[in-house]
Amino acid sequence: MARKAFSYFCRMQKTKGSQIEFIALMAALMSVTALSIDALLPALDIIGVAIQTKTPADNQLLISMIFLGLGLGPLVFGPLADAKGRKSSVYFGFTVFIIASFICMYTRSFEVMILGRILQGIGLSAPRTICVAIIRDLYEGDYMARIMSFVTVVFLLVPIIAPAMGKVILDIWNWQAIFLVQVIISLFVMLWFWRRQEETLKPANRIPFSIERITRGFRETIKYKRTMGFTIIQGFIVGSFIVYISASQQIFQNQYGLVDEFPYIFAGLASAIGAAILLNANFVVRFGMEKIVTGALIGFFFVSILYVILFNDVLHPSVYVLIGFFAMQFFCIGFMFGNLRALAMEPVGHIAGIGAAITGLISTLMAVPISTFIGRFIEETTLPLFIGFSSCAAISLCILFWIKKKAPRTVVLKP
């Protein structure tokens, strides 16, 4: 009896340890993306000088263009992972990312740097997308949601520390070293993934890769009013958030002169989003996704319009006031990110893989031009940013009310 109990205890400890490692590995696959975006922020001005950008707004493209790649990549890697397996697609994605990183490291051309950042995003879309597919292969239902929540918690640590890490690398070496460190970390994650993760897609479940499948999935996806409505809202919200990410260095370092403090400010504001995501896990069960999105969207609109009203003639409000408004905005955004994606996917669950890739592409193709347009106006003040926030929120609310609006009932009069 004692021997059986000891054997069971050892088995449980091994399973627990394996699960912890699995969560850490999946979070690492996702985290390389956040690292590649946020670690570069402290170096944008220096890189801009090296590649001869003409305005600070051009530097913002070094951030926003990686999102374009992240939107395009799943159209290839999603079907490829279903056809050839999860692991080979991850290796392919990391290979593209590493090649693109060396392009960024050695170029002195603005146009080639933009190309490199887009390729980085395309490559990183593979581990970012496929880690979710791996979790879906191994778990289902509430247990899958639980694993995903643990992975998200670990993943949220990266945006908090990445700018500080980028600044340390910049102070010790140079901006090229930031890309080199990203390559080293991605190689470590890829090696870890190769050694410790088995292929999760069974041969019987593989679907041949075809362009026709993507085309058919696109036609199917755009038929659904709720899917398209929530996808468009996501495009506006993600677009307004990308403006902040790409312009945050310009705002805090250039406009407010907070060069050393910037990584800590960025970390604090990232924590506001993290807090909302953690709270959402409990709130969504009690109130439902649609009510949470509605409340968060209304809050996002009123906070941004309040800033526009109070500071429309103030060039630089107190940095504490600015941080407070940003924190409220991002707390609202934290409740929308996952819920908007889930609401958009509800009608297309029967084509989940292709549906996720297409909705992600549509929202990204909206978000990047929106962020680029708004970012051009953030030269000397943050007011255009909040005008952009309020405009995106207002349009999104109109779309939300359109989604909620039910078709009028037809009354048949009897003769």
C-alpha positions as CSV (number, residue, x, y, z in Angstrom):
1,M,0.0,0.0,0.0
2,A,2.8,2.4,1.0
3,R,4.7,1.6,-2.2
4,K,1.6,2.3,-4.4
5,A,1.0,5.6,-2.6
6,F,4.6,6.6,-3.1
7,S,4.4,5.6,-6.8
8,Y,1.2,7.6,-7.3
9,F,2.8,10.6,-5.5
10,C,5.9,10.5,-7.8
11,R,3.7,10.2,-10.9
12,M,1.6,13.3,-9.8
13,Q,4.8,15.3,-9.1
14,K,6.2,14.4,-12.6
15,T,2.9,15.4,-14.3
16,K,2.8,18.7,-12.3
17,G,6.4,19.4,-13.2
18,S,5.8,18.6,-16.9
19,Q,2.8,20.9,-16.9
20,I,4.7,23.8,-15.4
21,E,7.4,23.4,-18.1
22,F,4.7,23.2,-20.8
23,I,3.1,26.4,-19.6
24,A,6.6,28.1,-19.5
25,L,7.4,26.8,-23.0
26,M,4.2,28.0,-24.6
27,A,4.6,31.4,-22.9
28,A,8.2,31.6,-24.2
29,L,6.9,30.9,-27.8
30,M,4.5,33.8,-27.5
31,S,6.9,36.1,-25.6
32,V,9.5,36.4,-28.4
33,T,7.0,38.6,-30.2
34,A,6.5,41.0,-27.3
35,L,10.3,41.1,-26.8
36,S,10.9,42.0,-30.5
37,I,8.4,44.9,-30.2
38,D,9.0,46.4,-26.8
39,A,12.8,45.9,-26.4
40,L,13.4,48.2,-29.4
41,L,11.4,51.1,-28.0
42,P,14.3,52.9,-26.1
43,A,16.5,52.7,-29.2
44,L,14.1,54.2,-31.8
45,D,15.8,57.6,-32.0
46,I,19.2,56.1,-32.3
47,I,18.1,53.7,-35.0
48,G,16.4,56.5,-36.8
49,V,19.7,58.4,-37.0
50,A,21.5,55.3,-38.3
51,I,19.0,54.6,-41.1
52,Q,18.4,58.3,-41.8
53,T,14.7,58.6,-41.1
54,K,13.3,62.1,-41.8
55,T,10.8,62.6,-38.9
56,P,10.1,61.0,-35.5
57,A,6.9,59.7,-37.1
58,D,9.0,57.5,-39.4
59,N,10.5,55.9,-36.4
60,Q,7.0,54.7,-35.3
61,L,6.9,52.5,-38.5
62,L,9.7,50.4,-37.0
63,I,7.1,49.2,-34.4
64,S,3.8,49.3,-36.4
65,M,5.2,47.4,-39.4
66,I,5.9,44.3,-37.4
67,F,2.2,44.1,-36.6
68,L,1.6,44.0,-40.4
69,G,3.7,40.9,-40.6
70,L,2.0,39.4,-37.6
71,G,-1.3,39.8,-39.5
72,L,-0.1,38.4,-42.8
73,G,1.8,35.4,-41.4
74,P,-1.1,33.3,-40.0
75,L,-2.6,33.0,-43.5
76,V,0.4,30.9,-44.4
77,F,1.4,29.3,-41.1
78,G,-2.1,28.4,-39.9
79,P,-2.9,26.1,-42.9
80,L,0.7,25.0,-43.1
81,A,0.6,23.8,-39.4
82,D,-2.6,21.9,-40.2
83,A,-1.0,20.2,-43.2
84,K,2.6,19.6,-42.2
85,G,2.5,19.5,-38.4
86,R,3.0,22.1,-35.6
87,K,6.7,21.7,-35.0
88,S,8.0,22.1,-38.5
89,S,5.9,25.3,-38.9
90,V,7.4,26.7,-35.7
91,Y,11.0,26.0,-37.0
92,F,10.1,27.6,-40.3
93,G,8.8,30.7,-38.6
94,F,11.8,31.1,-36.3
95,T,14.1,30.7,-39.3
96,V,12.4,33.5,-41.1
97,F,12.6,35.7,-38.0
98,I,16.3,35.1,-37.5
99,I,17.1,35.9,-41.1
100,A,15.0,39.1,-40.8
101,S,16.7,40.0,-37.6
102,F,20.1,40.0,-39.3
103,I,18.7,42.1,-42.1
104,C,17.6,44.7,-39.5
105,M,20.9,44.4,-37.8
106,Y,23.1,45.2,-40.8
107,T,21.0,47.6,-42.9
108,R,21.4,51.3,-43.0
109,S,18.4,51.8,-45.2
110,F,15.0,52.9,-43.9
111,E,13.2,50.9,-46.6
112,V,15.2,47.7,-45.9
113,M,14.6,48.1,-42.2
114,I,10.9,48.3,-42.7
115,L,11.1,45.1,-44.9
116,G,13.0,43.4,-42.2
117,R,10.5,44.3,-39.5
118,I,7.6,43.0,-41.7
119,L,9.5,39.8,-42.2
120,Q,10.2,39.5,-38.4
121,G,6.4,39.8,-37.8
122,I,5.7,37.1,-40.5
123,G,8.2,34.8,-38.9
124,L,7.0,35.4,-35.3
125,S,3.4,34.8,-36.3
126,A,4.2,31.1,-36.5
127,P,5.1,30.4,-32.8
128,R,2.6,33.0,-31.7
129,T,-0.3,31.3,-33.5
130,I,0.8,27.6,-33.3
131,C,1.3,27.6,-29.5
132,V,-2.5,28.2,-29.2
133,A,-3.1,25.3,-31.7
134,I,-0.8,23.0,-29.6
135,I,-2.7,23.9,-26.4
136,R,-6.0,23.2,-28.3
137,D,-4.5,19.8,-29.4
138,L,-3.8,18.7,-25.9
139,Y,-6.5,20.2,-23.8
140,E,-10.2,21.2,-24.2
141,G,-13.0,23.0,-22.4
142,D,-12.4,24.7,-19.0
143,Y,-9.0,23.0,-18.7
144,M,-7.8,24.6,-21.9
145,A,-9.0,28.0,-20.7
146,R,-7.1,27.4,-17.4
147,I,-3.9,26.5,-19.2
148,M,-4.3,29.6,-21.5
149,S,-4.8,31.9,-18.5
150,F,-1.5,30.6,-16.9
151,V,0.3,31.1,-20.2
152,T,-1.1,34.6,-20.5
153,V,0.0,35.5,-17.0
154,V,3.6,34.4,-17.8
155,F,3.5,36.2,-21.2
156,L,2.4,39.5,-19.5
157,L,5.7,39.7,-17.7
158,V,7.6,40.3,-21.0
159,P,6.1,43.7,-21.9
160,I,6.9,44.8,-18.4
161,I,10.6,44.0,-18.5
162,A,11.4,44.3,-22.3
163,P,12.0,48.1,-22.5
164,A,14.2,48.0,-19.5
165,M,16.2,45.1,-21.0
166,G,16.5,47.0,-24.3
167,K,17.8,50.1,-22.5
168,V,20.4,48.0,-20.6
169,I,21.6,46.4,-23.9
170,L,21.7,49.9,-25.5
171,D,23.7,51.4,-22.7
172,I,26.3,48.5,-22.6
173,W,26.6,47.8,-26.4
174,N,24.6,49.3,-29.2
175,W,21.2,49.1,-31.0
176,Q,22.3,46.2,-33.2
177,A,22.9,44.1,-30.0
178,I,19.2,44.3,-29.2
179,F,18.5,42.4,-32.4
180,L,21.3,40.0,-31.6
181,V,19.9,39.2,-28.2
182,Q,16.5,38.6,-29.8
183,V,18.2,36.0,-32.1
184,I,20.0,34.3,-29.2
185,I,16.7,34.1,-27.2
186,S,14.8,32.8,-30.2
187,L,17.4,30.1,-30.8
188,F,17.2,29.1,-27.1
189,V,13.4,28.8,-27.3
190,M,13.6,26.9,-30.5
191,L,16.1,24.4,-29.0
192,W,13.9,24.0,-25.9
193,F,10.9,23.4,-28.1
194,W,12.7,20.9,-30.2
195,R,14.0,18.9,-27.2
196,R,10.9,19.0,-24.9
197,Q,7.8,19.3,-27.0
198,E,6.4,16.4,-29.0
199,E,4.3,16.8,-32.2
200,T,0.7,17.2,-31.2
201,L,-1.0,16.9,-34.6
202,K,-1.8,13.3,-35.4
203,P,-1.3,12.3,-39.1
204,A,-5.0,11.4,-39.4
205,N,-6.0,14.9,-38.5
206,R,-3.8,16.7,-41.1
207,I,-5.5,18.8,-43.8
208,P,-3.7,19.3,-47.2
209,F,-2.5,22.8,-47.8
210,S,-4.4,24.7,-50.6
211,I,-5.1,28.2,-51.7
212,E,-8.7,27.2,-52.4
213,R,-9.1,26.3,-48.7
214,I,-8.0,29.9,-47.7
215,T,-10.3,31.4,-50.3
216,R,-13.3,29.3,-49.2
217,G,-12.6,30.2,-45.6
218,F,-12.5,33.9,-46.5
219,R,-15.9,33.8,-48.3
220,E,-17.4,31.9,-45.3
221,T,-16.0,34.3,-42.7
222,I,-17.2,37.5,-44.2
223,K,-20.8,36.2,-44.4
224,Y,-21.3,36.6,-40.6
225,K,-22.5,40.0,-39.3
226,R,-21.2,39.4,-35.8
227,T,-17.8,38.1,-37.0
228,M,-17.2,41.1,-39.3
229,G,-18.6,43.6,-36.8
230,F,-16.4,42.5,-33.9
231,T,-13.4,42.1,-36.2
232,I,-13.8,45.7,-37.4
233,I,-14.1,47.0,-33.8
234,Q,-10.9,45.0,-33.0
235,G,-9.2,46.8,-35.9
236,F,-10.0,50.2,-34.4
237,I,-9.0,49.3,-30.9
238,V,-5.8,47.5,-31.9
239,G,-5.0,50.4,-34.2
240,S,-5.3,53.0,-31.4
241,F,-3.2,50.8,-29.1
242,I,-0.5,50.4,-31.7
243,V,-0.3,54.2,-31.9
244,Y,0.6,54.3,-28.2
245,I,3.2,51.6,-28.5
246,S,4.9,53.1,-31.5
247,A,4.7,56.7,-30.1
248,S,5.4,56.0,-26.4
249,Q,9.2,56.5,-26.7
250,Q,8.6,59.8,-28.6
251,I,6.1,61.0,-26.0
252,F,8.0,60.2,-22.8
253,Q,11.6,60.5,-23.9
254,N,11.3,63.4,-26.4
255,Q,8.3,65.4,-25.2
256,Y,8.7,64.9,-21.5
257,G,12.5,64.2,-21.4
258,L,12.0,61.1,-19.3
259,V,14.8,59.0,-20.9
260,D,15.8,56.9,-17.9
261,E,12.3,56.7,-16.5
262,F,10.6,55.5,-19.7
263,P,11.1,51.7,-19.2
264,Y,9.5,51.9,-15.8
265,I,6.6,54.1,-17.0
266,F,6.0,51.6,-19.9
267,A,6.1,48.7,-17.4
268,G,3.6,50.4,-15.1
269,L,1.1,51.0,-18.0
270,A,1.6,47.4,-19.2
271,S,0.6,46.3,-15.7
272,A,-2.8,48.1,-16.1
273,I,-3.6,45.9,-19.1
274,G,-2.4,42.8,-17.3
275,A,-4.6,43.6,-14.3
276,A,-7.7,43.9,-16.6
277,I,-6.9,40.6,-18.3
278,L,-6.6,38.8,-15.0
279,L,-9.9,40.3,-13.7
280,N,-11.6,39.4,-17.0
281,A,-11.2,35.7,-16.2
282,N,-13.7,36.1,-13.3
283,F,-15.9,38.8,-14.8
284,V,-16.6,37.0,-18.1
285,V,-18.2,34.2,-16.2
286,R,-20.5,36.5,-14.3
287,F,-21.4,39.1,-17.0
288,G,-20.6,37.6,-20.3
289,M,-18.2,38.8,-23.0
290,E,-20.6,41.1,-24.8
291,K,-21.5,43.1,-21.7
292,I,-17.9,43.5,-20.7
293,V,-16.9,44.7,-24.2
294,T,-19.8,47.2,-24.2
295,G,-18.8,48.6,-20.7
296,A,-15.1,48.7,-21.6
297,L,-15.7,50.4,-24.9
298,I,-18.0,53.1,-23.3
299,G,-15.3,53.6,-20.6
300,F,-12.6,53.9,-23.3
301,F,-14.6,56.5,-25.1
302,F,-15.4,58.7,-22.1
303,V,-11.9,58.7,-20.7
304,S,-10.4,59.8,-24.0
305,I,-13.1,62.4,-24.7
306,L,-12.6,63.8,-21.1
307,Y,-8.9,64.3,-21.9
308,V,-9.7,66.1,-25.1
309,I,-12.1,68.4,-23.3
310,L,-9.8,69.2,-20.3
311,F,-6.5,69.6,-22.2
312,N,-7.4,70.7,-25.7
313,D,-5.4,73.9,-25.3
314,V,-2.6,72.4,-23.1
315,L,0.6,71.4,-24.9
316,H,2.0,69.2,-22.1
317,P,-0.2,68.3,-19.1
318,S,1.5,67.0,-16.0
319,V,3.1,63.6,-16.7
320,Y,1.3,62.2,-13.7
321,V,-2.0,63.3,-15.3
322,L,-1.0,61.8,-18.6
323,I,0.0,58.5,-17.0
324,G,-3.3,58.4,-15.1
325,F,-5.3,58.8,-18.3
326,F,-3.2,56.2,-20.1
327,A,-3.7,53.7,-17.3
328,M,-7.5,54.1,-17.4
329,Q,-7.5,53.7,-21.2
330,F,-5.4,50.6,-21.1
331,F,-7.4,49.1,-18.2
332,C,-10.4,49.3,-20.5
333,I,-8.4,47.9,-23.5
334,G,-7.4,44.9,-21.3
335,F,-11.0,43.9,-21.1
336,M,-11.5,44.1,-24.9
337,F,-8.5,42.3,-26.5
338,G,-9.4,38.7,-25.8
339,N,-13.2,39.1,-25.7
340,L,-13.4,40.9,-29.1
341,R,-11.4,38.0,-30.7
342,A,-13.6,35.4,-29.0
343,L,-16.9,37.2,-30.0
344,A,-15.7,37.4,-33.6
345,M,-14.8,33.7,-33.6
346,E,-18.2,32.4,-32.2
347,P,-20.0,32.1,-35.5
348,V,-17.0,30.6,-37.3
349,G,-16.1,27.8,-34.8
350,H,-16.5,25.2,-37.6
351,I,-13.5,26.8,-39.5
352,A,-11.6,28.1,-36.4
353,G,-8.1,27.9,-37.9
354,I,-8.8,29.7,-41.1
355,G,-11.4,32.0,-39.4
356,A,-8.8,33.1,-36.8
357,A,-6.2,33.8,-39.5
358,I,-8.6,35.8,-41.7
359,T,-10.2,37.9,-38.9
360,G,-6.6,38.6,-37.6
361,L,-5.6,39.7,-41.1
362,I,-8.6,42.0,-41.5
363,S,-8.2,43.7,-38.1
364,T,-4.4,44.1,-38.7
365,L,-4.9,45.6,-42.2
366,M,-7.2,48.1,-40.5
367,A,-5.0,48.7,-37.5
368,V,-1.7,49.5,-39.2
369,P,-3.0,52.3,-41.5
370,I,-5.0,53.8,-38.5
371,S,-2.0,53.8,-36.3
372,T,0.2,55.3,-39.0
373,F,-2.3,58.0,-39.8
374,I,-2.8,59.1,-36.2
375,G,0.9,58.8,-35.4
376,R,1.8,61.4,-38.0
377,F,0.1,64.1,-35.8
378,I,1.9,63.3,-32.6
379,E,4.9,65.7,-33.0
380,E,4.8,68.0,-30.0
381,T,1.7,67.0,-28.0
382,T,-0.3,63.9,-27.1
383,L,-3.7,65.6,-27.9
384,P,-4.0,63.9,-31.3
385,L,-3.5,60.6,-29.7
386,F,-6.6,61.0,-27.5
387,I,-8.6,62.5,-30.4
388,G,-7.7,59.3,-32.2
389,F,-8.7,57.2,-29.2
390,S,-12.1,58.9,-28.9
391,S,-12.7,58.7,-32.7
392,C,-11.9,55.0,-32.8
393,A,-14.1,54.4,-29.8
394,A,-17.0,56.4,-31.2
395,I,-17.0,54.5,-34.5
396,S,-16.6,51.2,-32.6
397,L,-19.7,52.0,-30.4
398,C,-21.7,52.7,-33.5
399,I,-20.7,49.3,-35.0
400,L,-21.5,47.6,-31.6
401,F,-25.0,49.1,-31.6
402,W,-25.4,47.9,-35.2
403,I,-24.4,44.4,-34.2
404,K,-26.8,44.4,-31.3
405,K,-29.7,45.7,-33.4
406,K,-32.0,42.9,-34.3
407,A,-33.9,42.7,-37.6
408,P,-37.4,44.1,-37.3
409,R,-40.1,41.5,-36.9
410,T,-42.5,41.1,-39.8
411,V,-46.1,41.3,-38.8
412,V,-48.5,39.3,-40.9
413,L,-52.0,40.7,-40.9
414,K,-54.8,38.2,-41.2
415,P,-57.5,39.0,-43.7
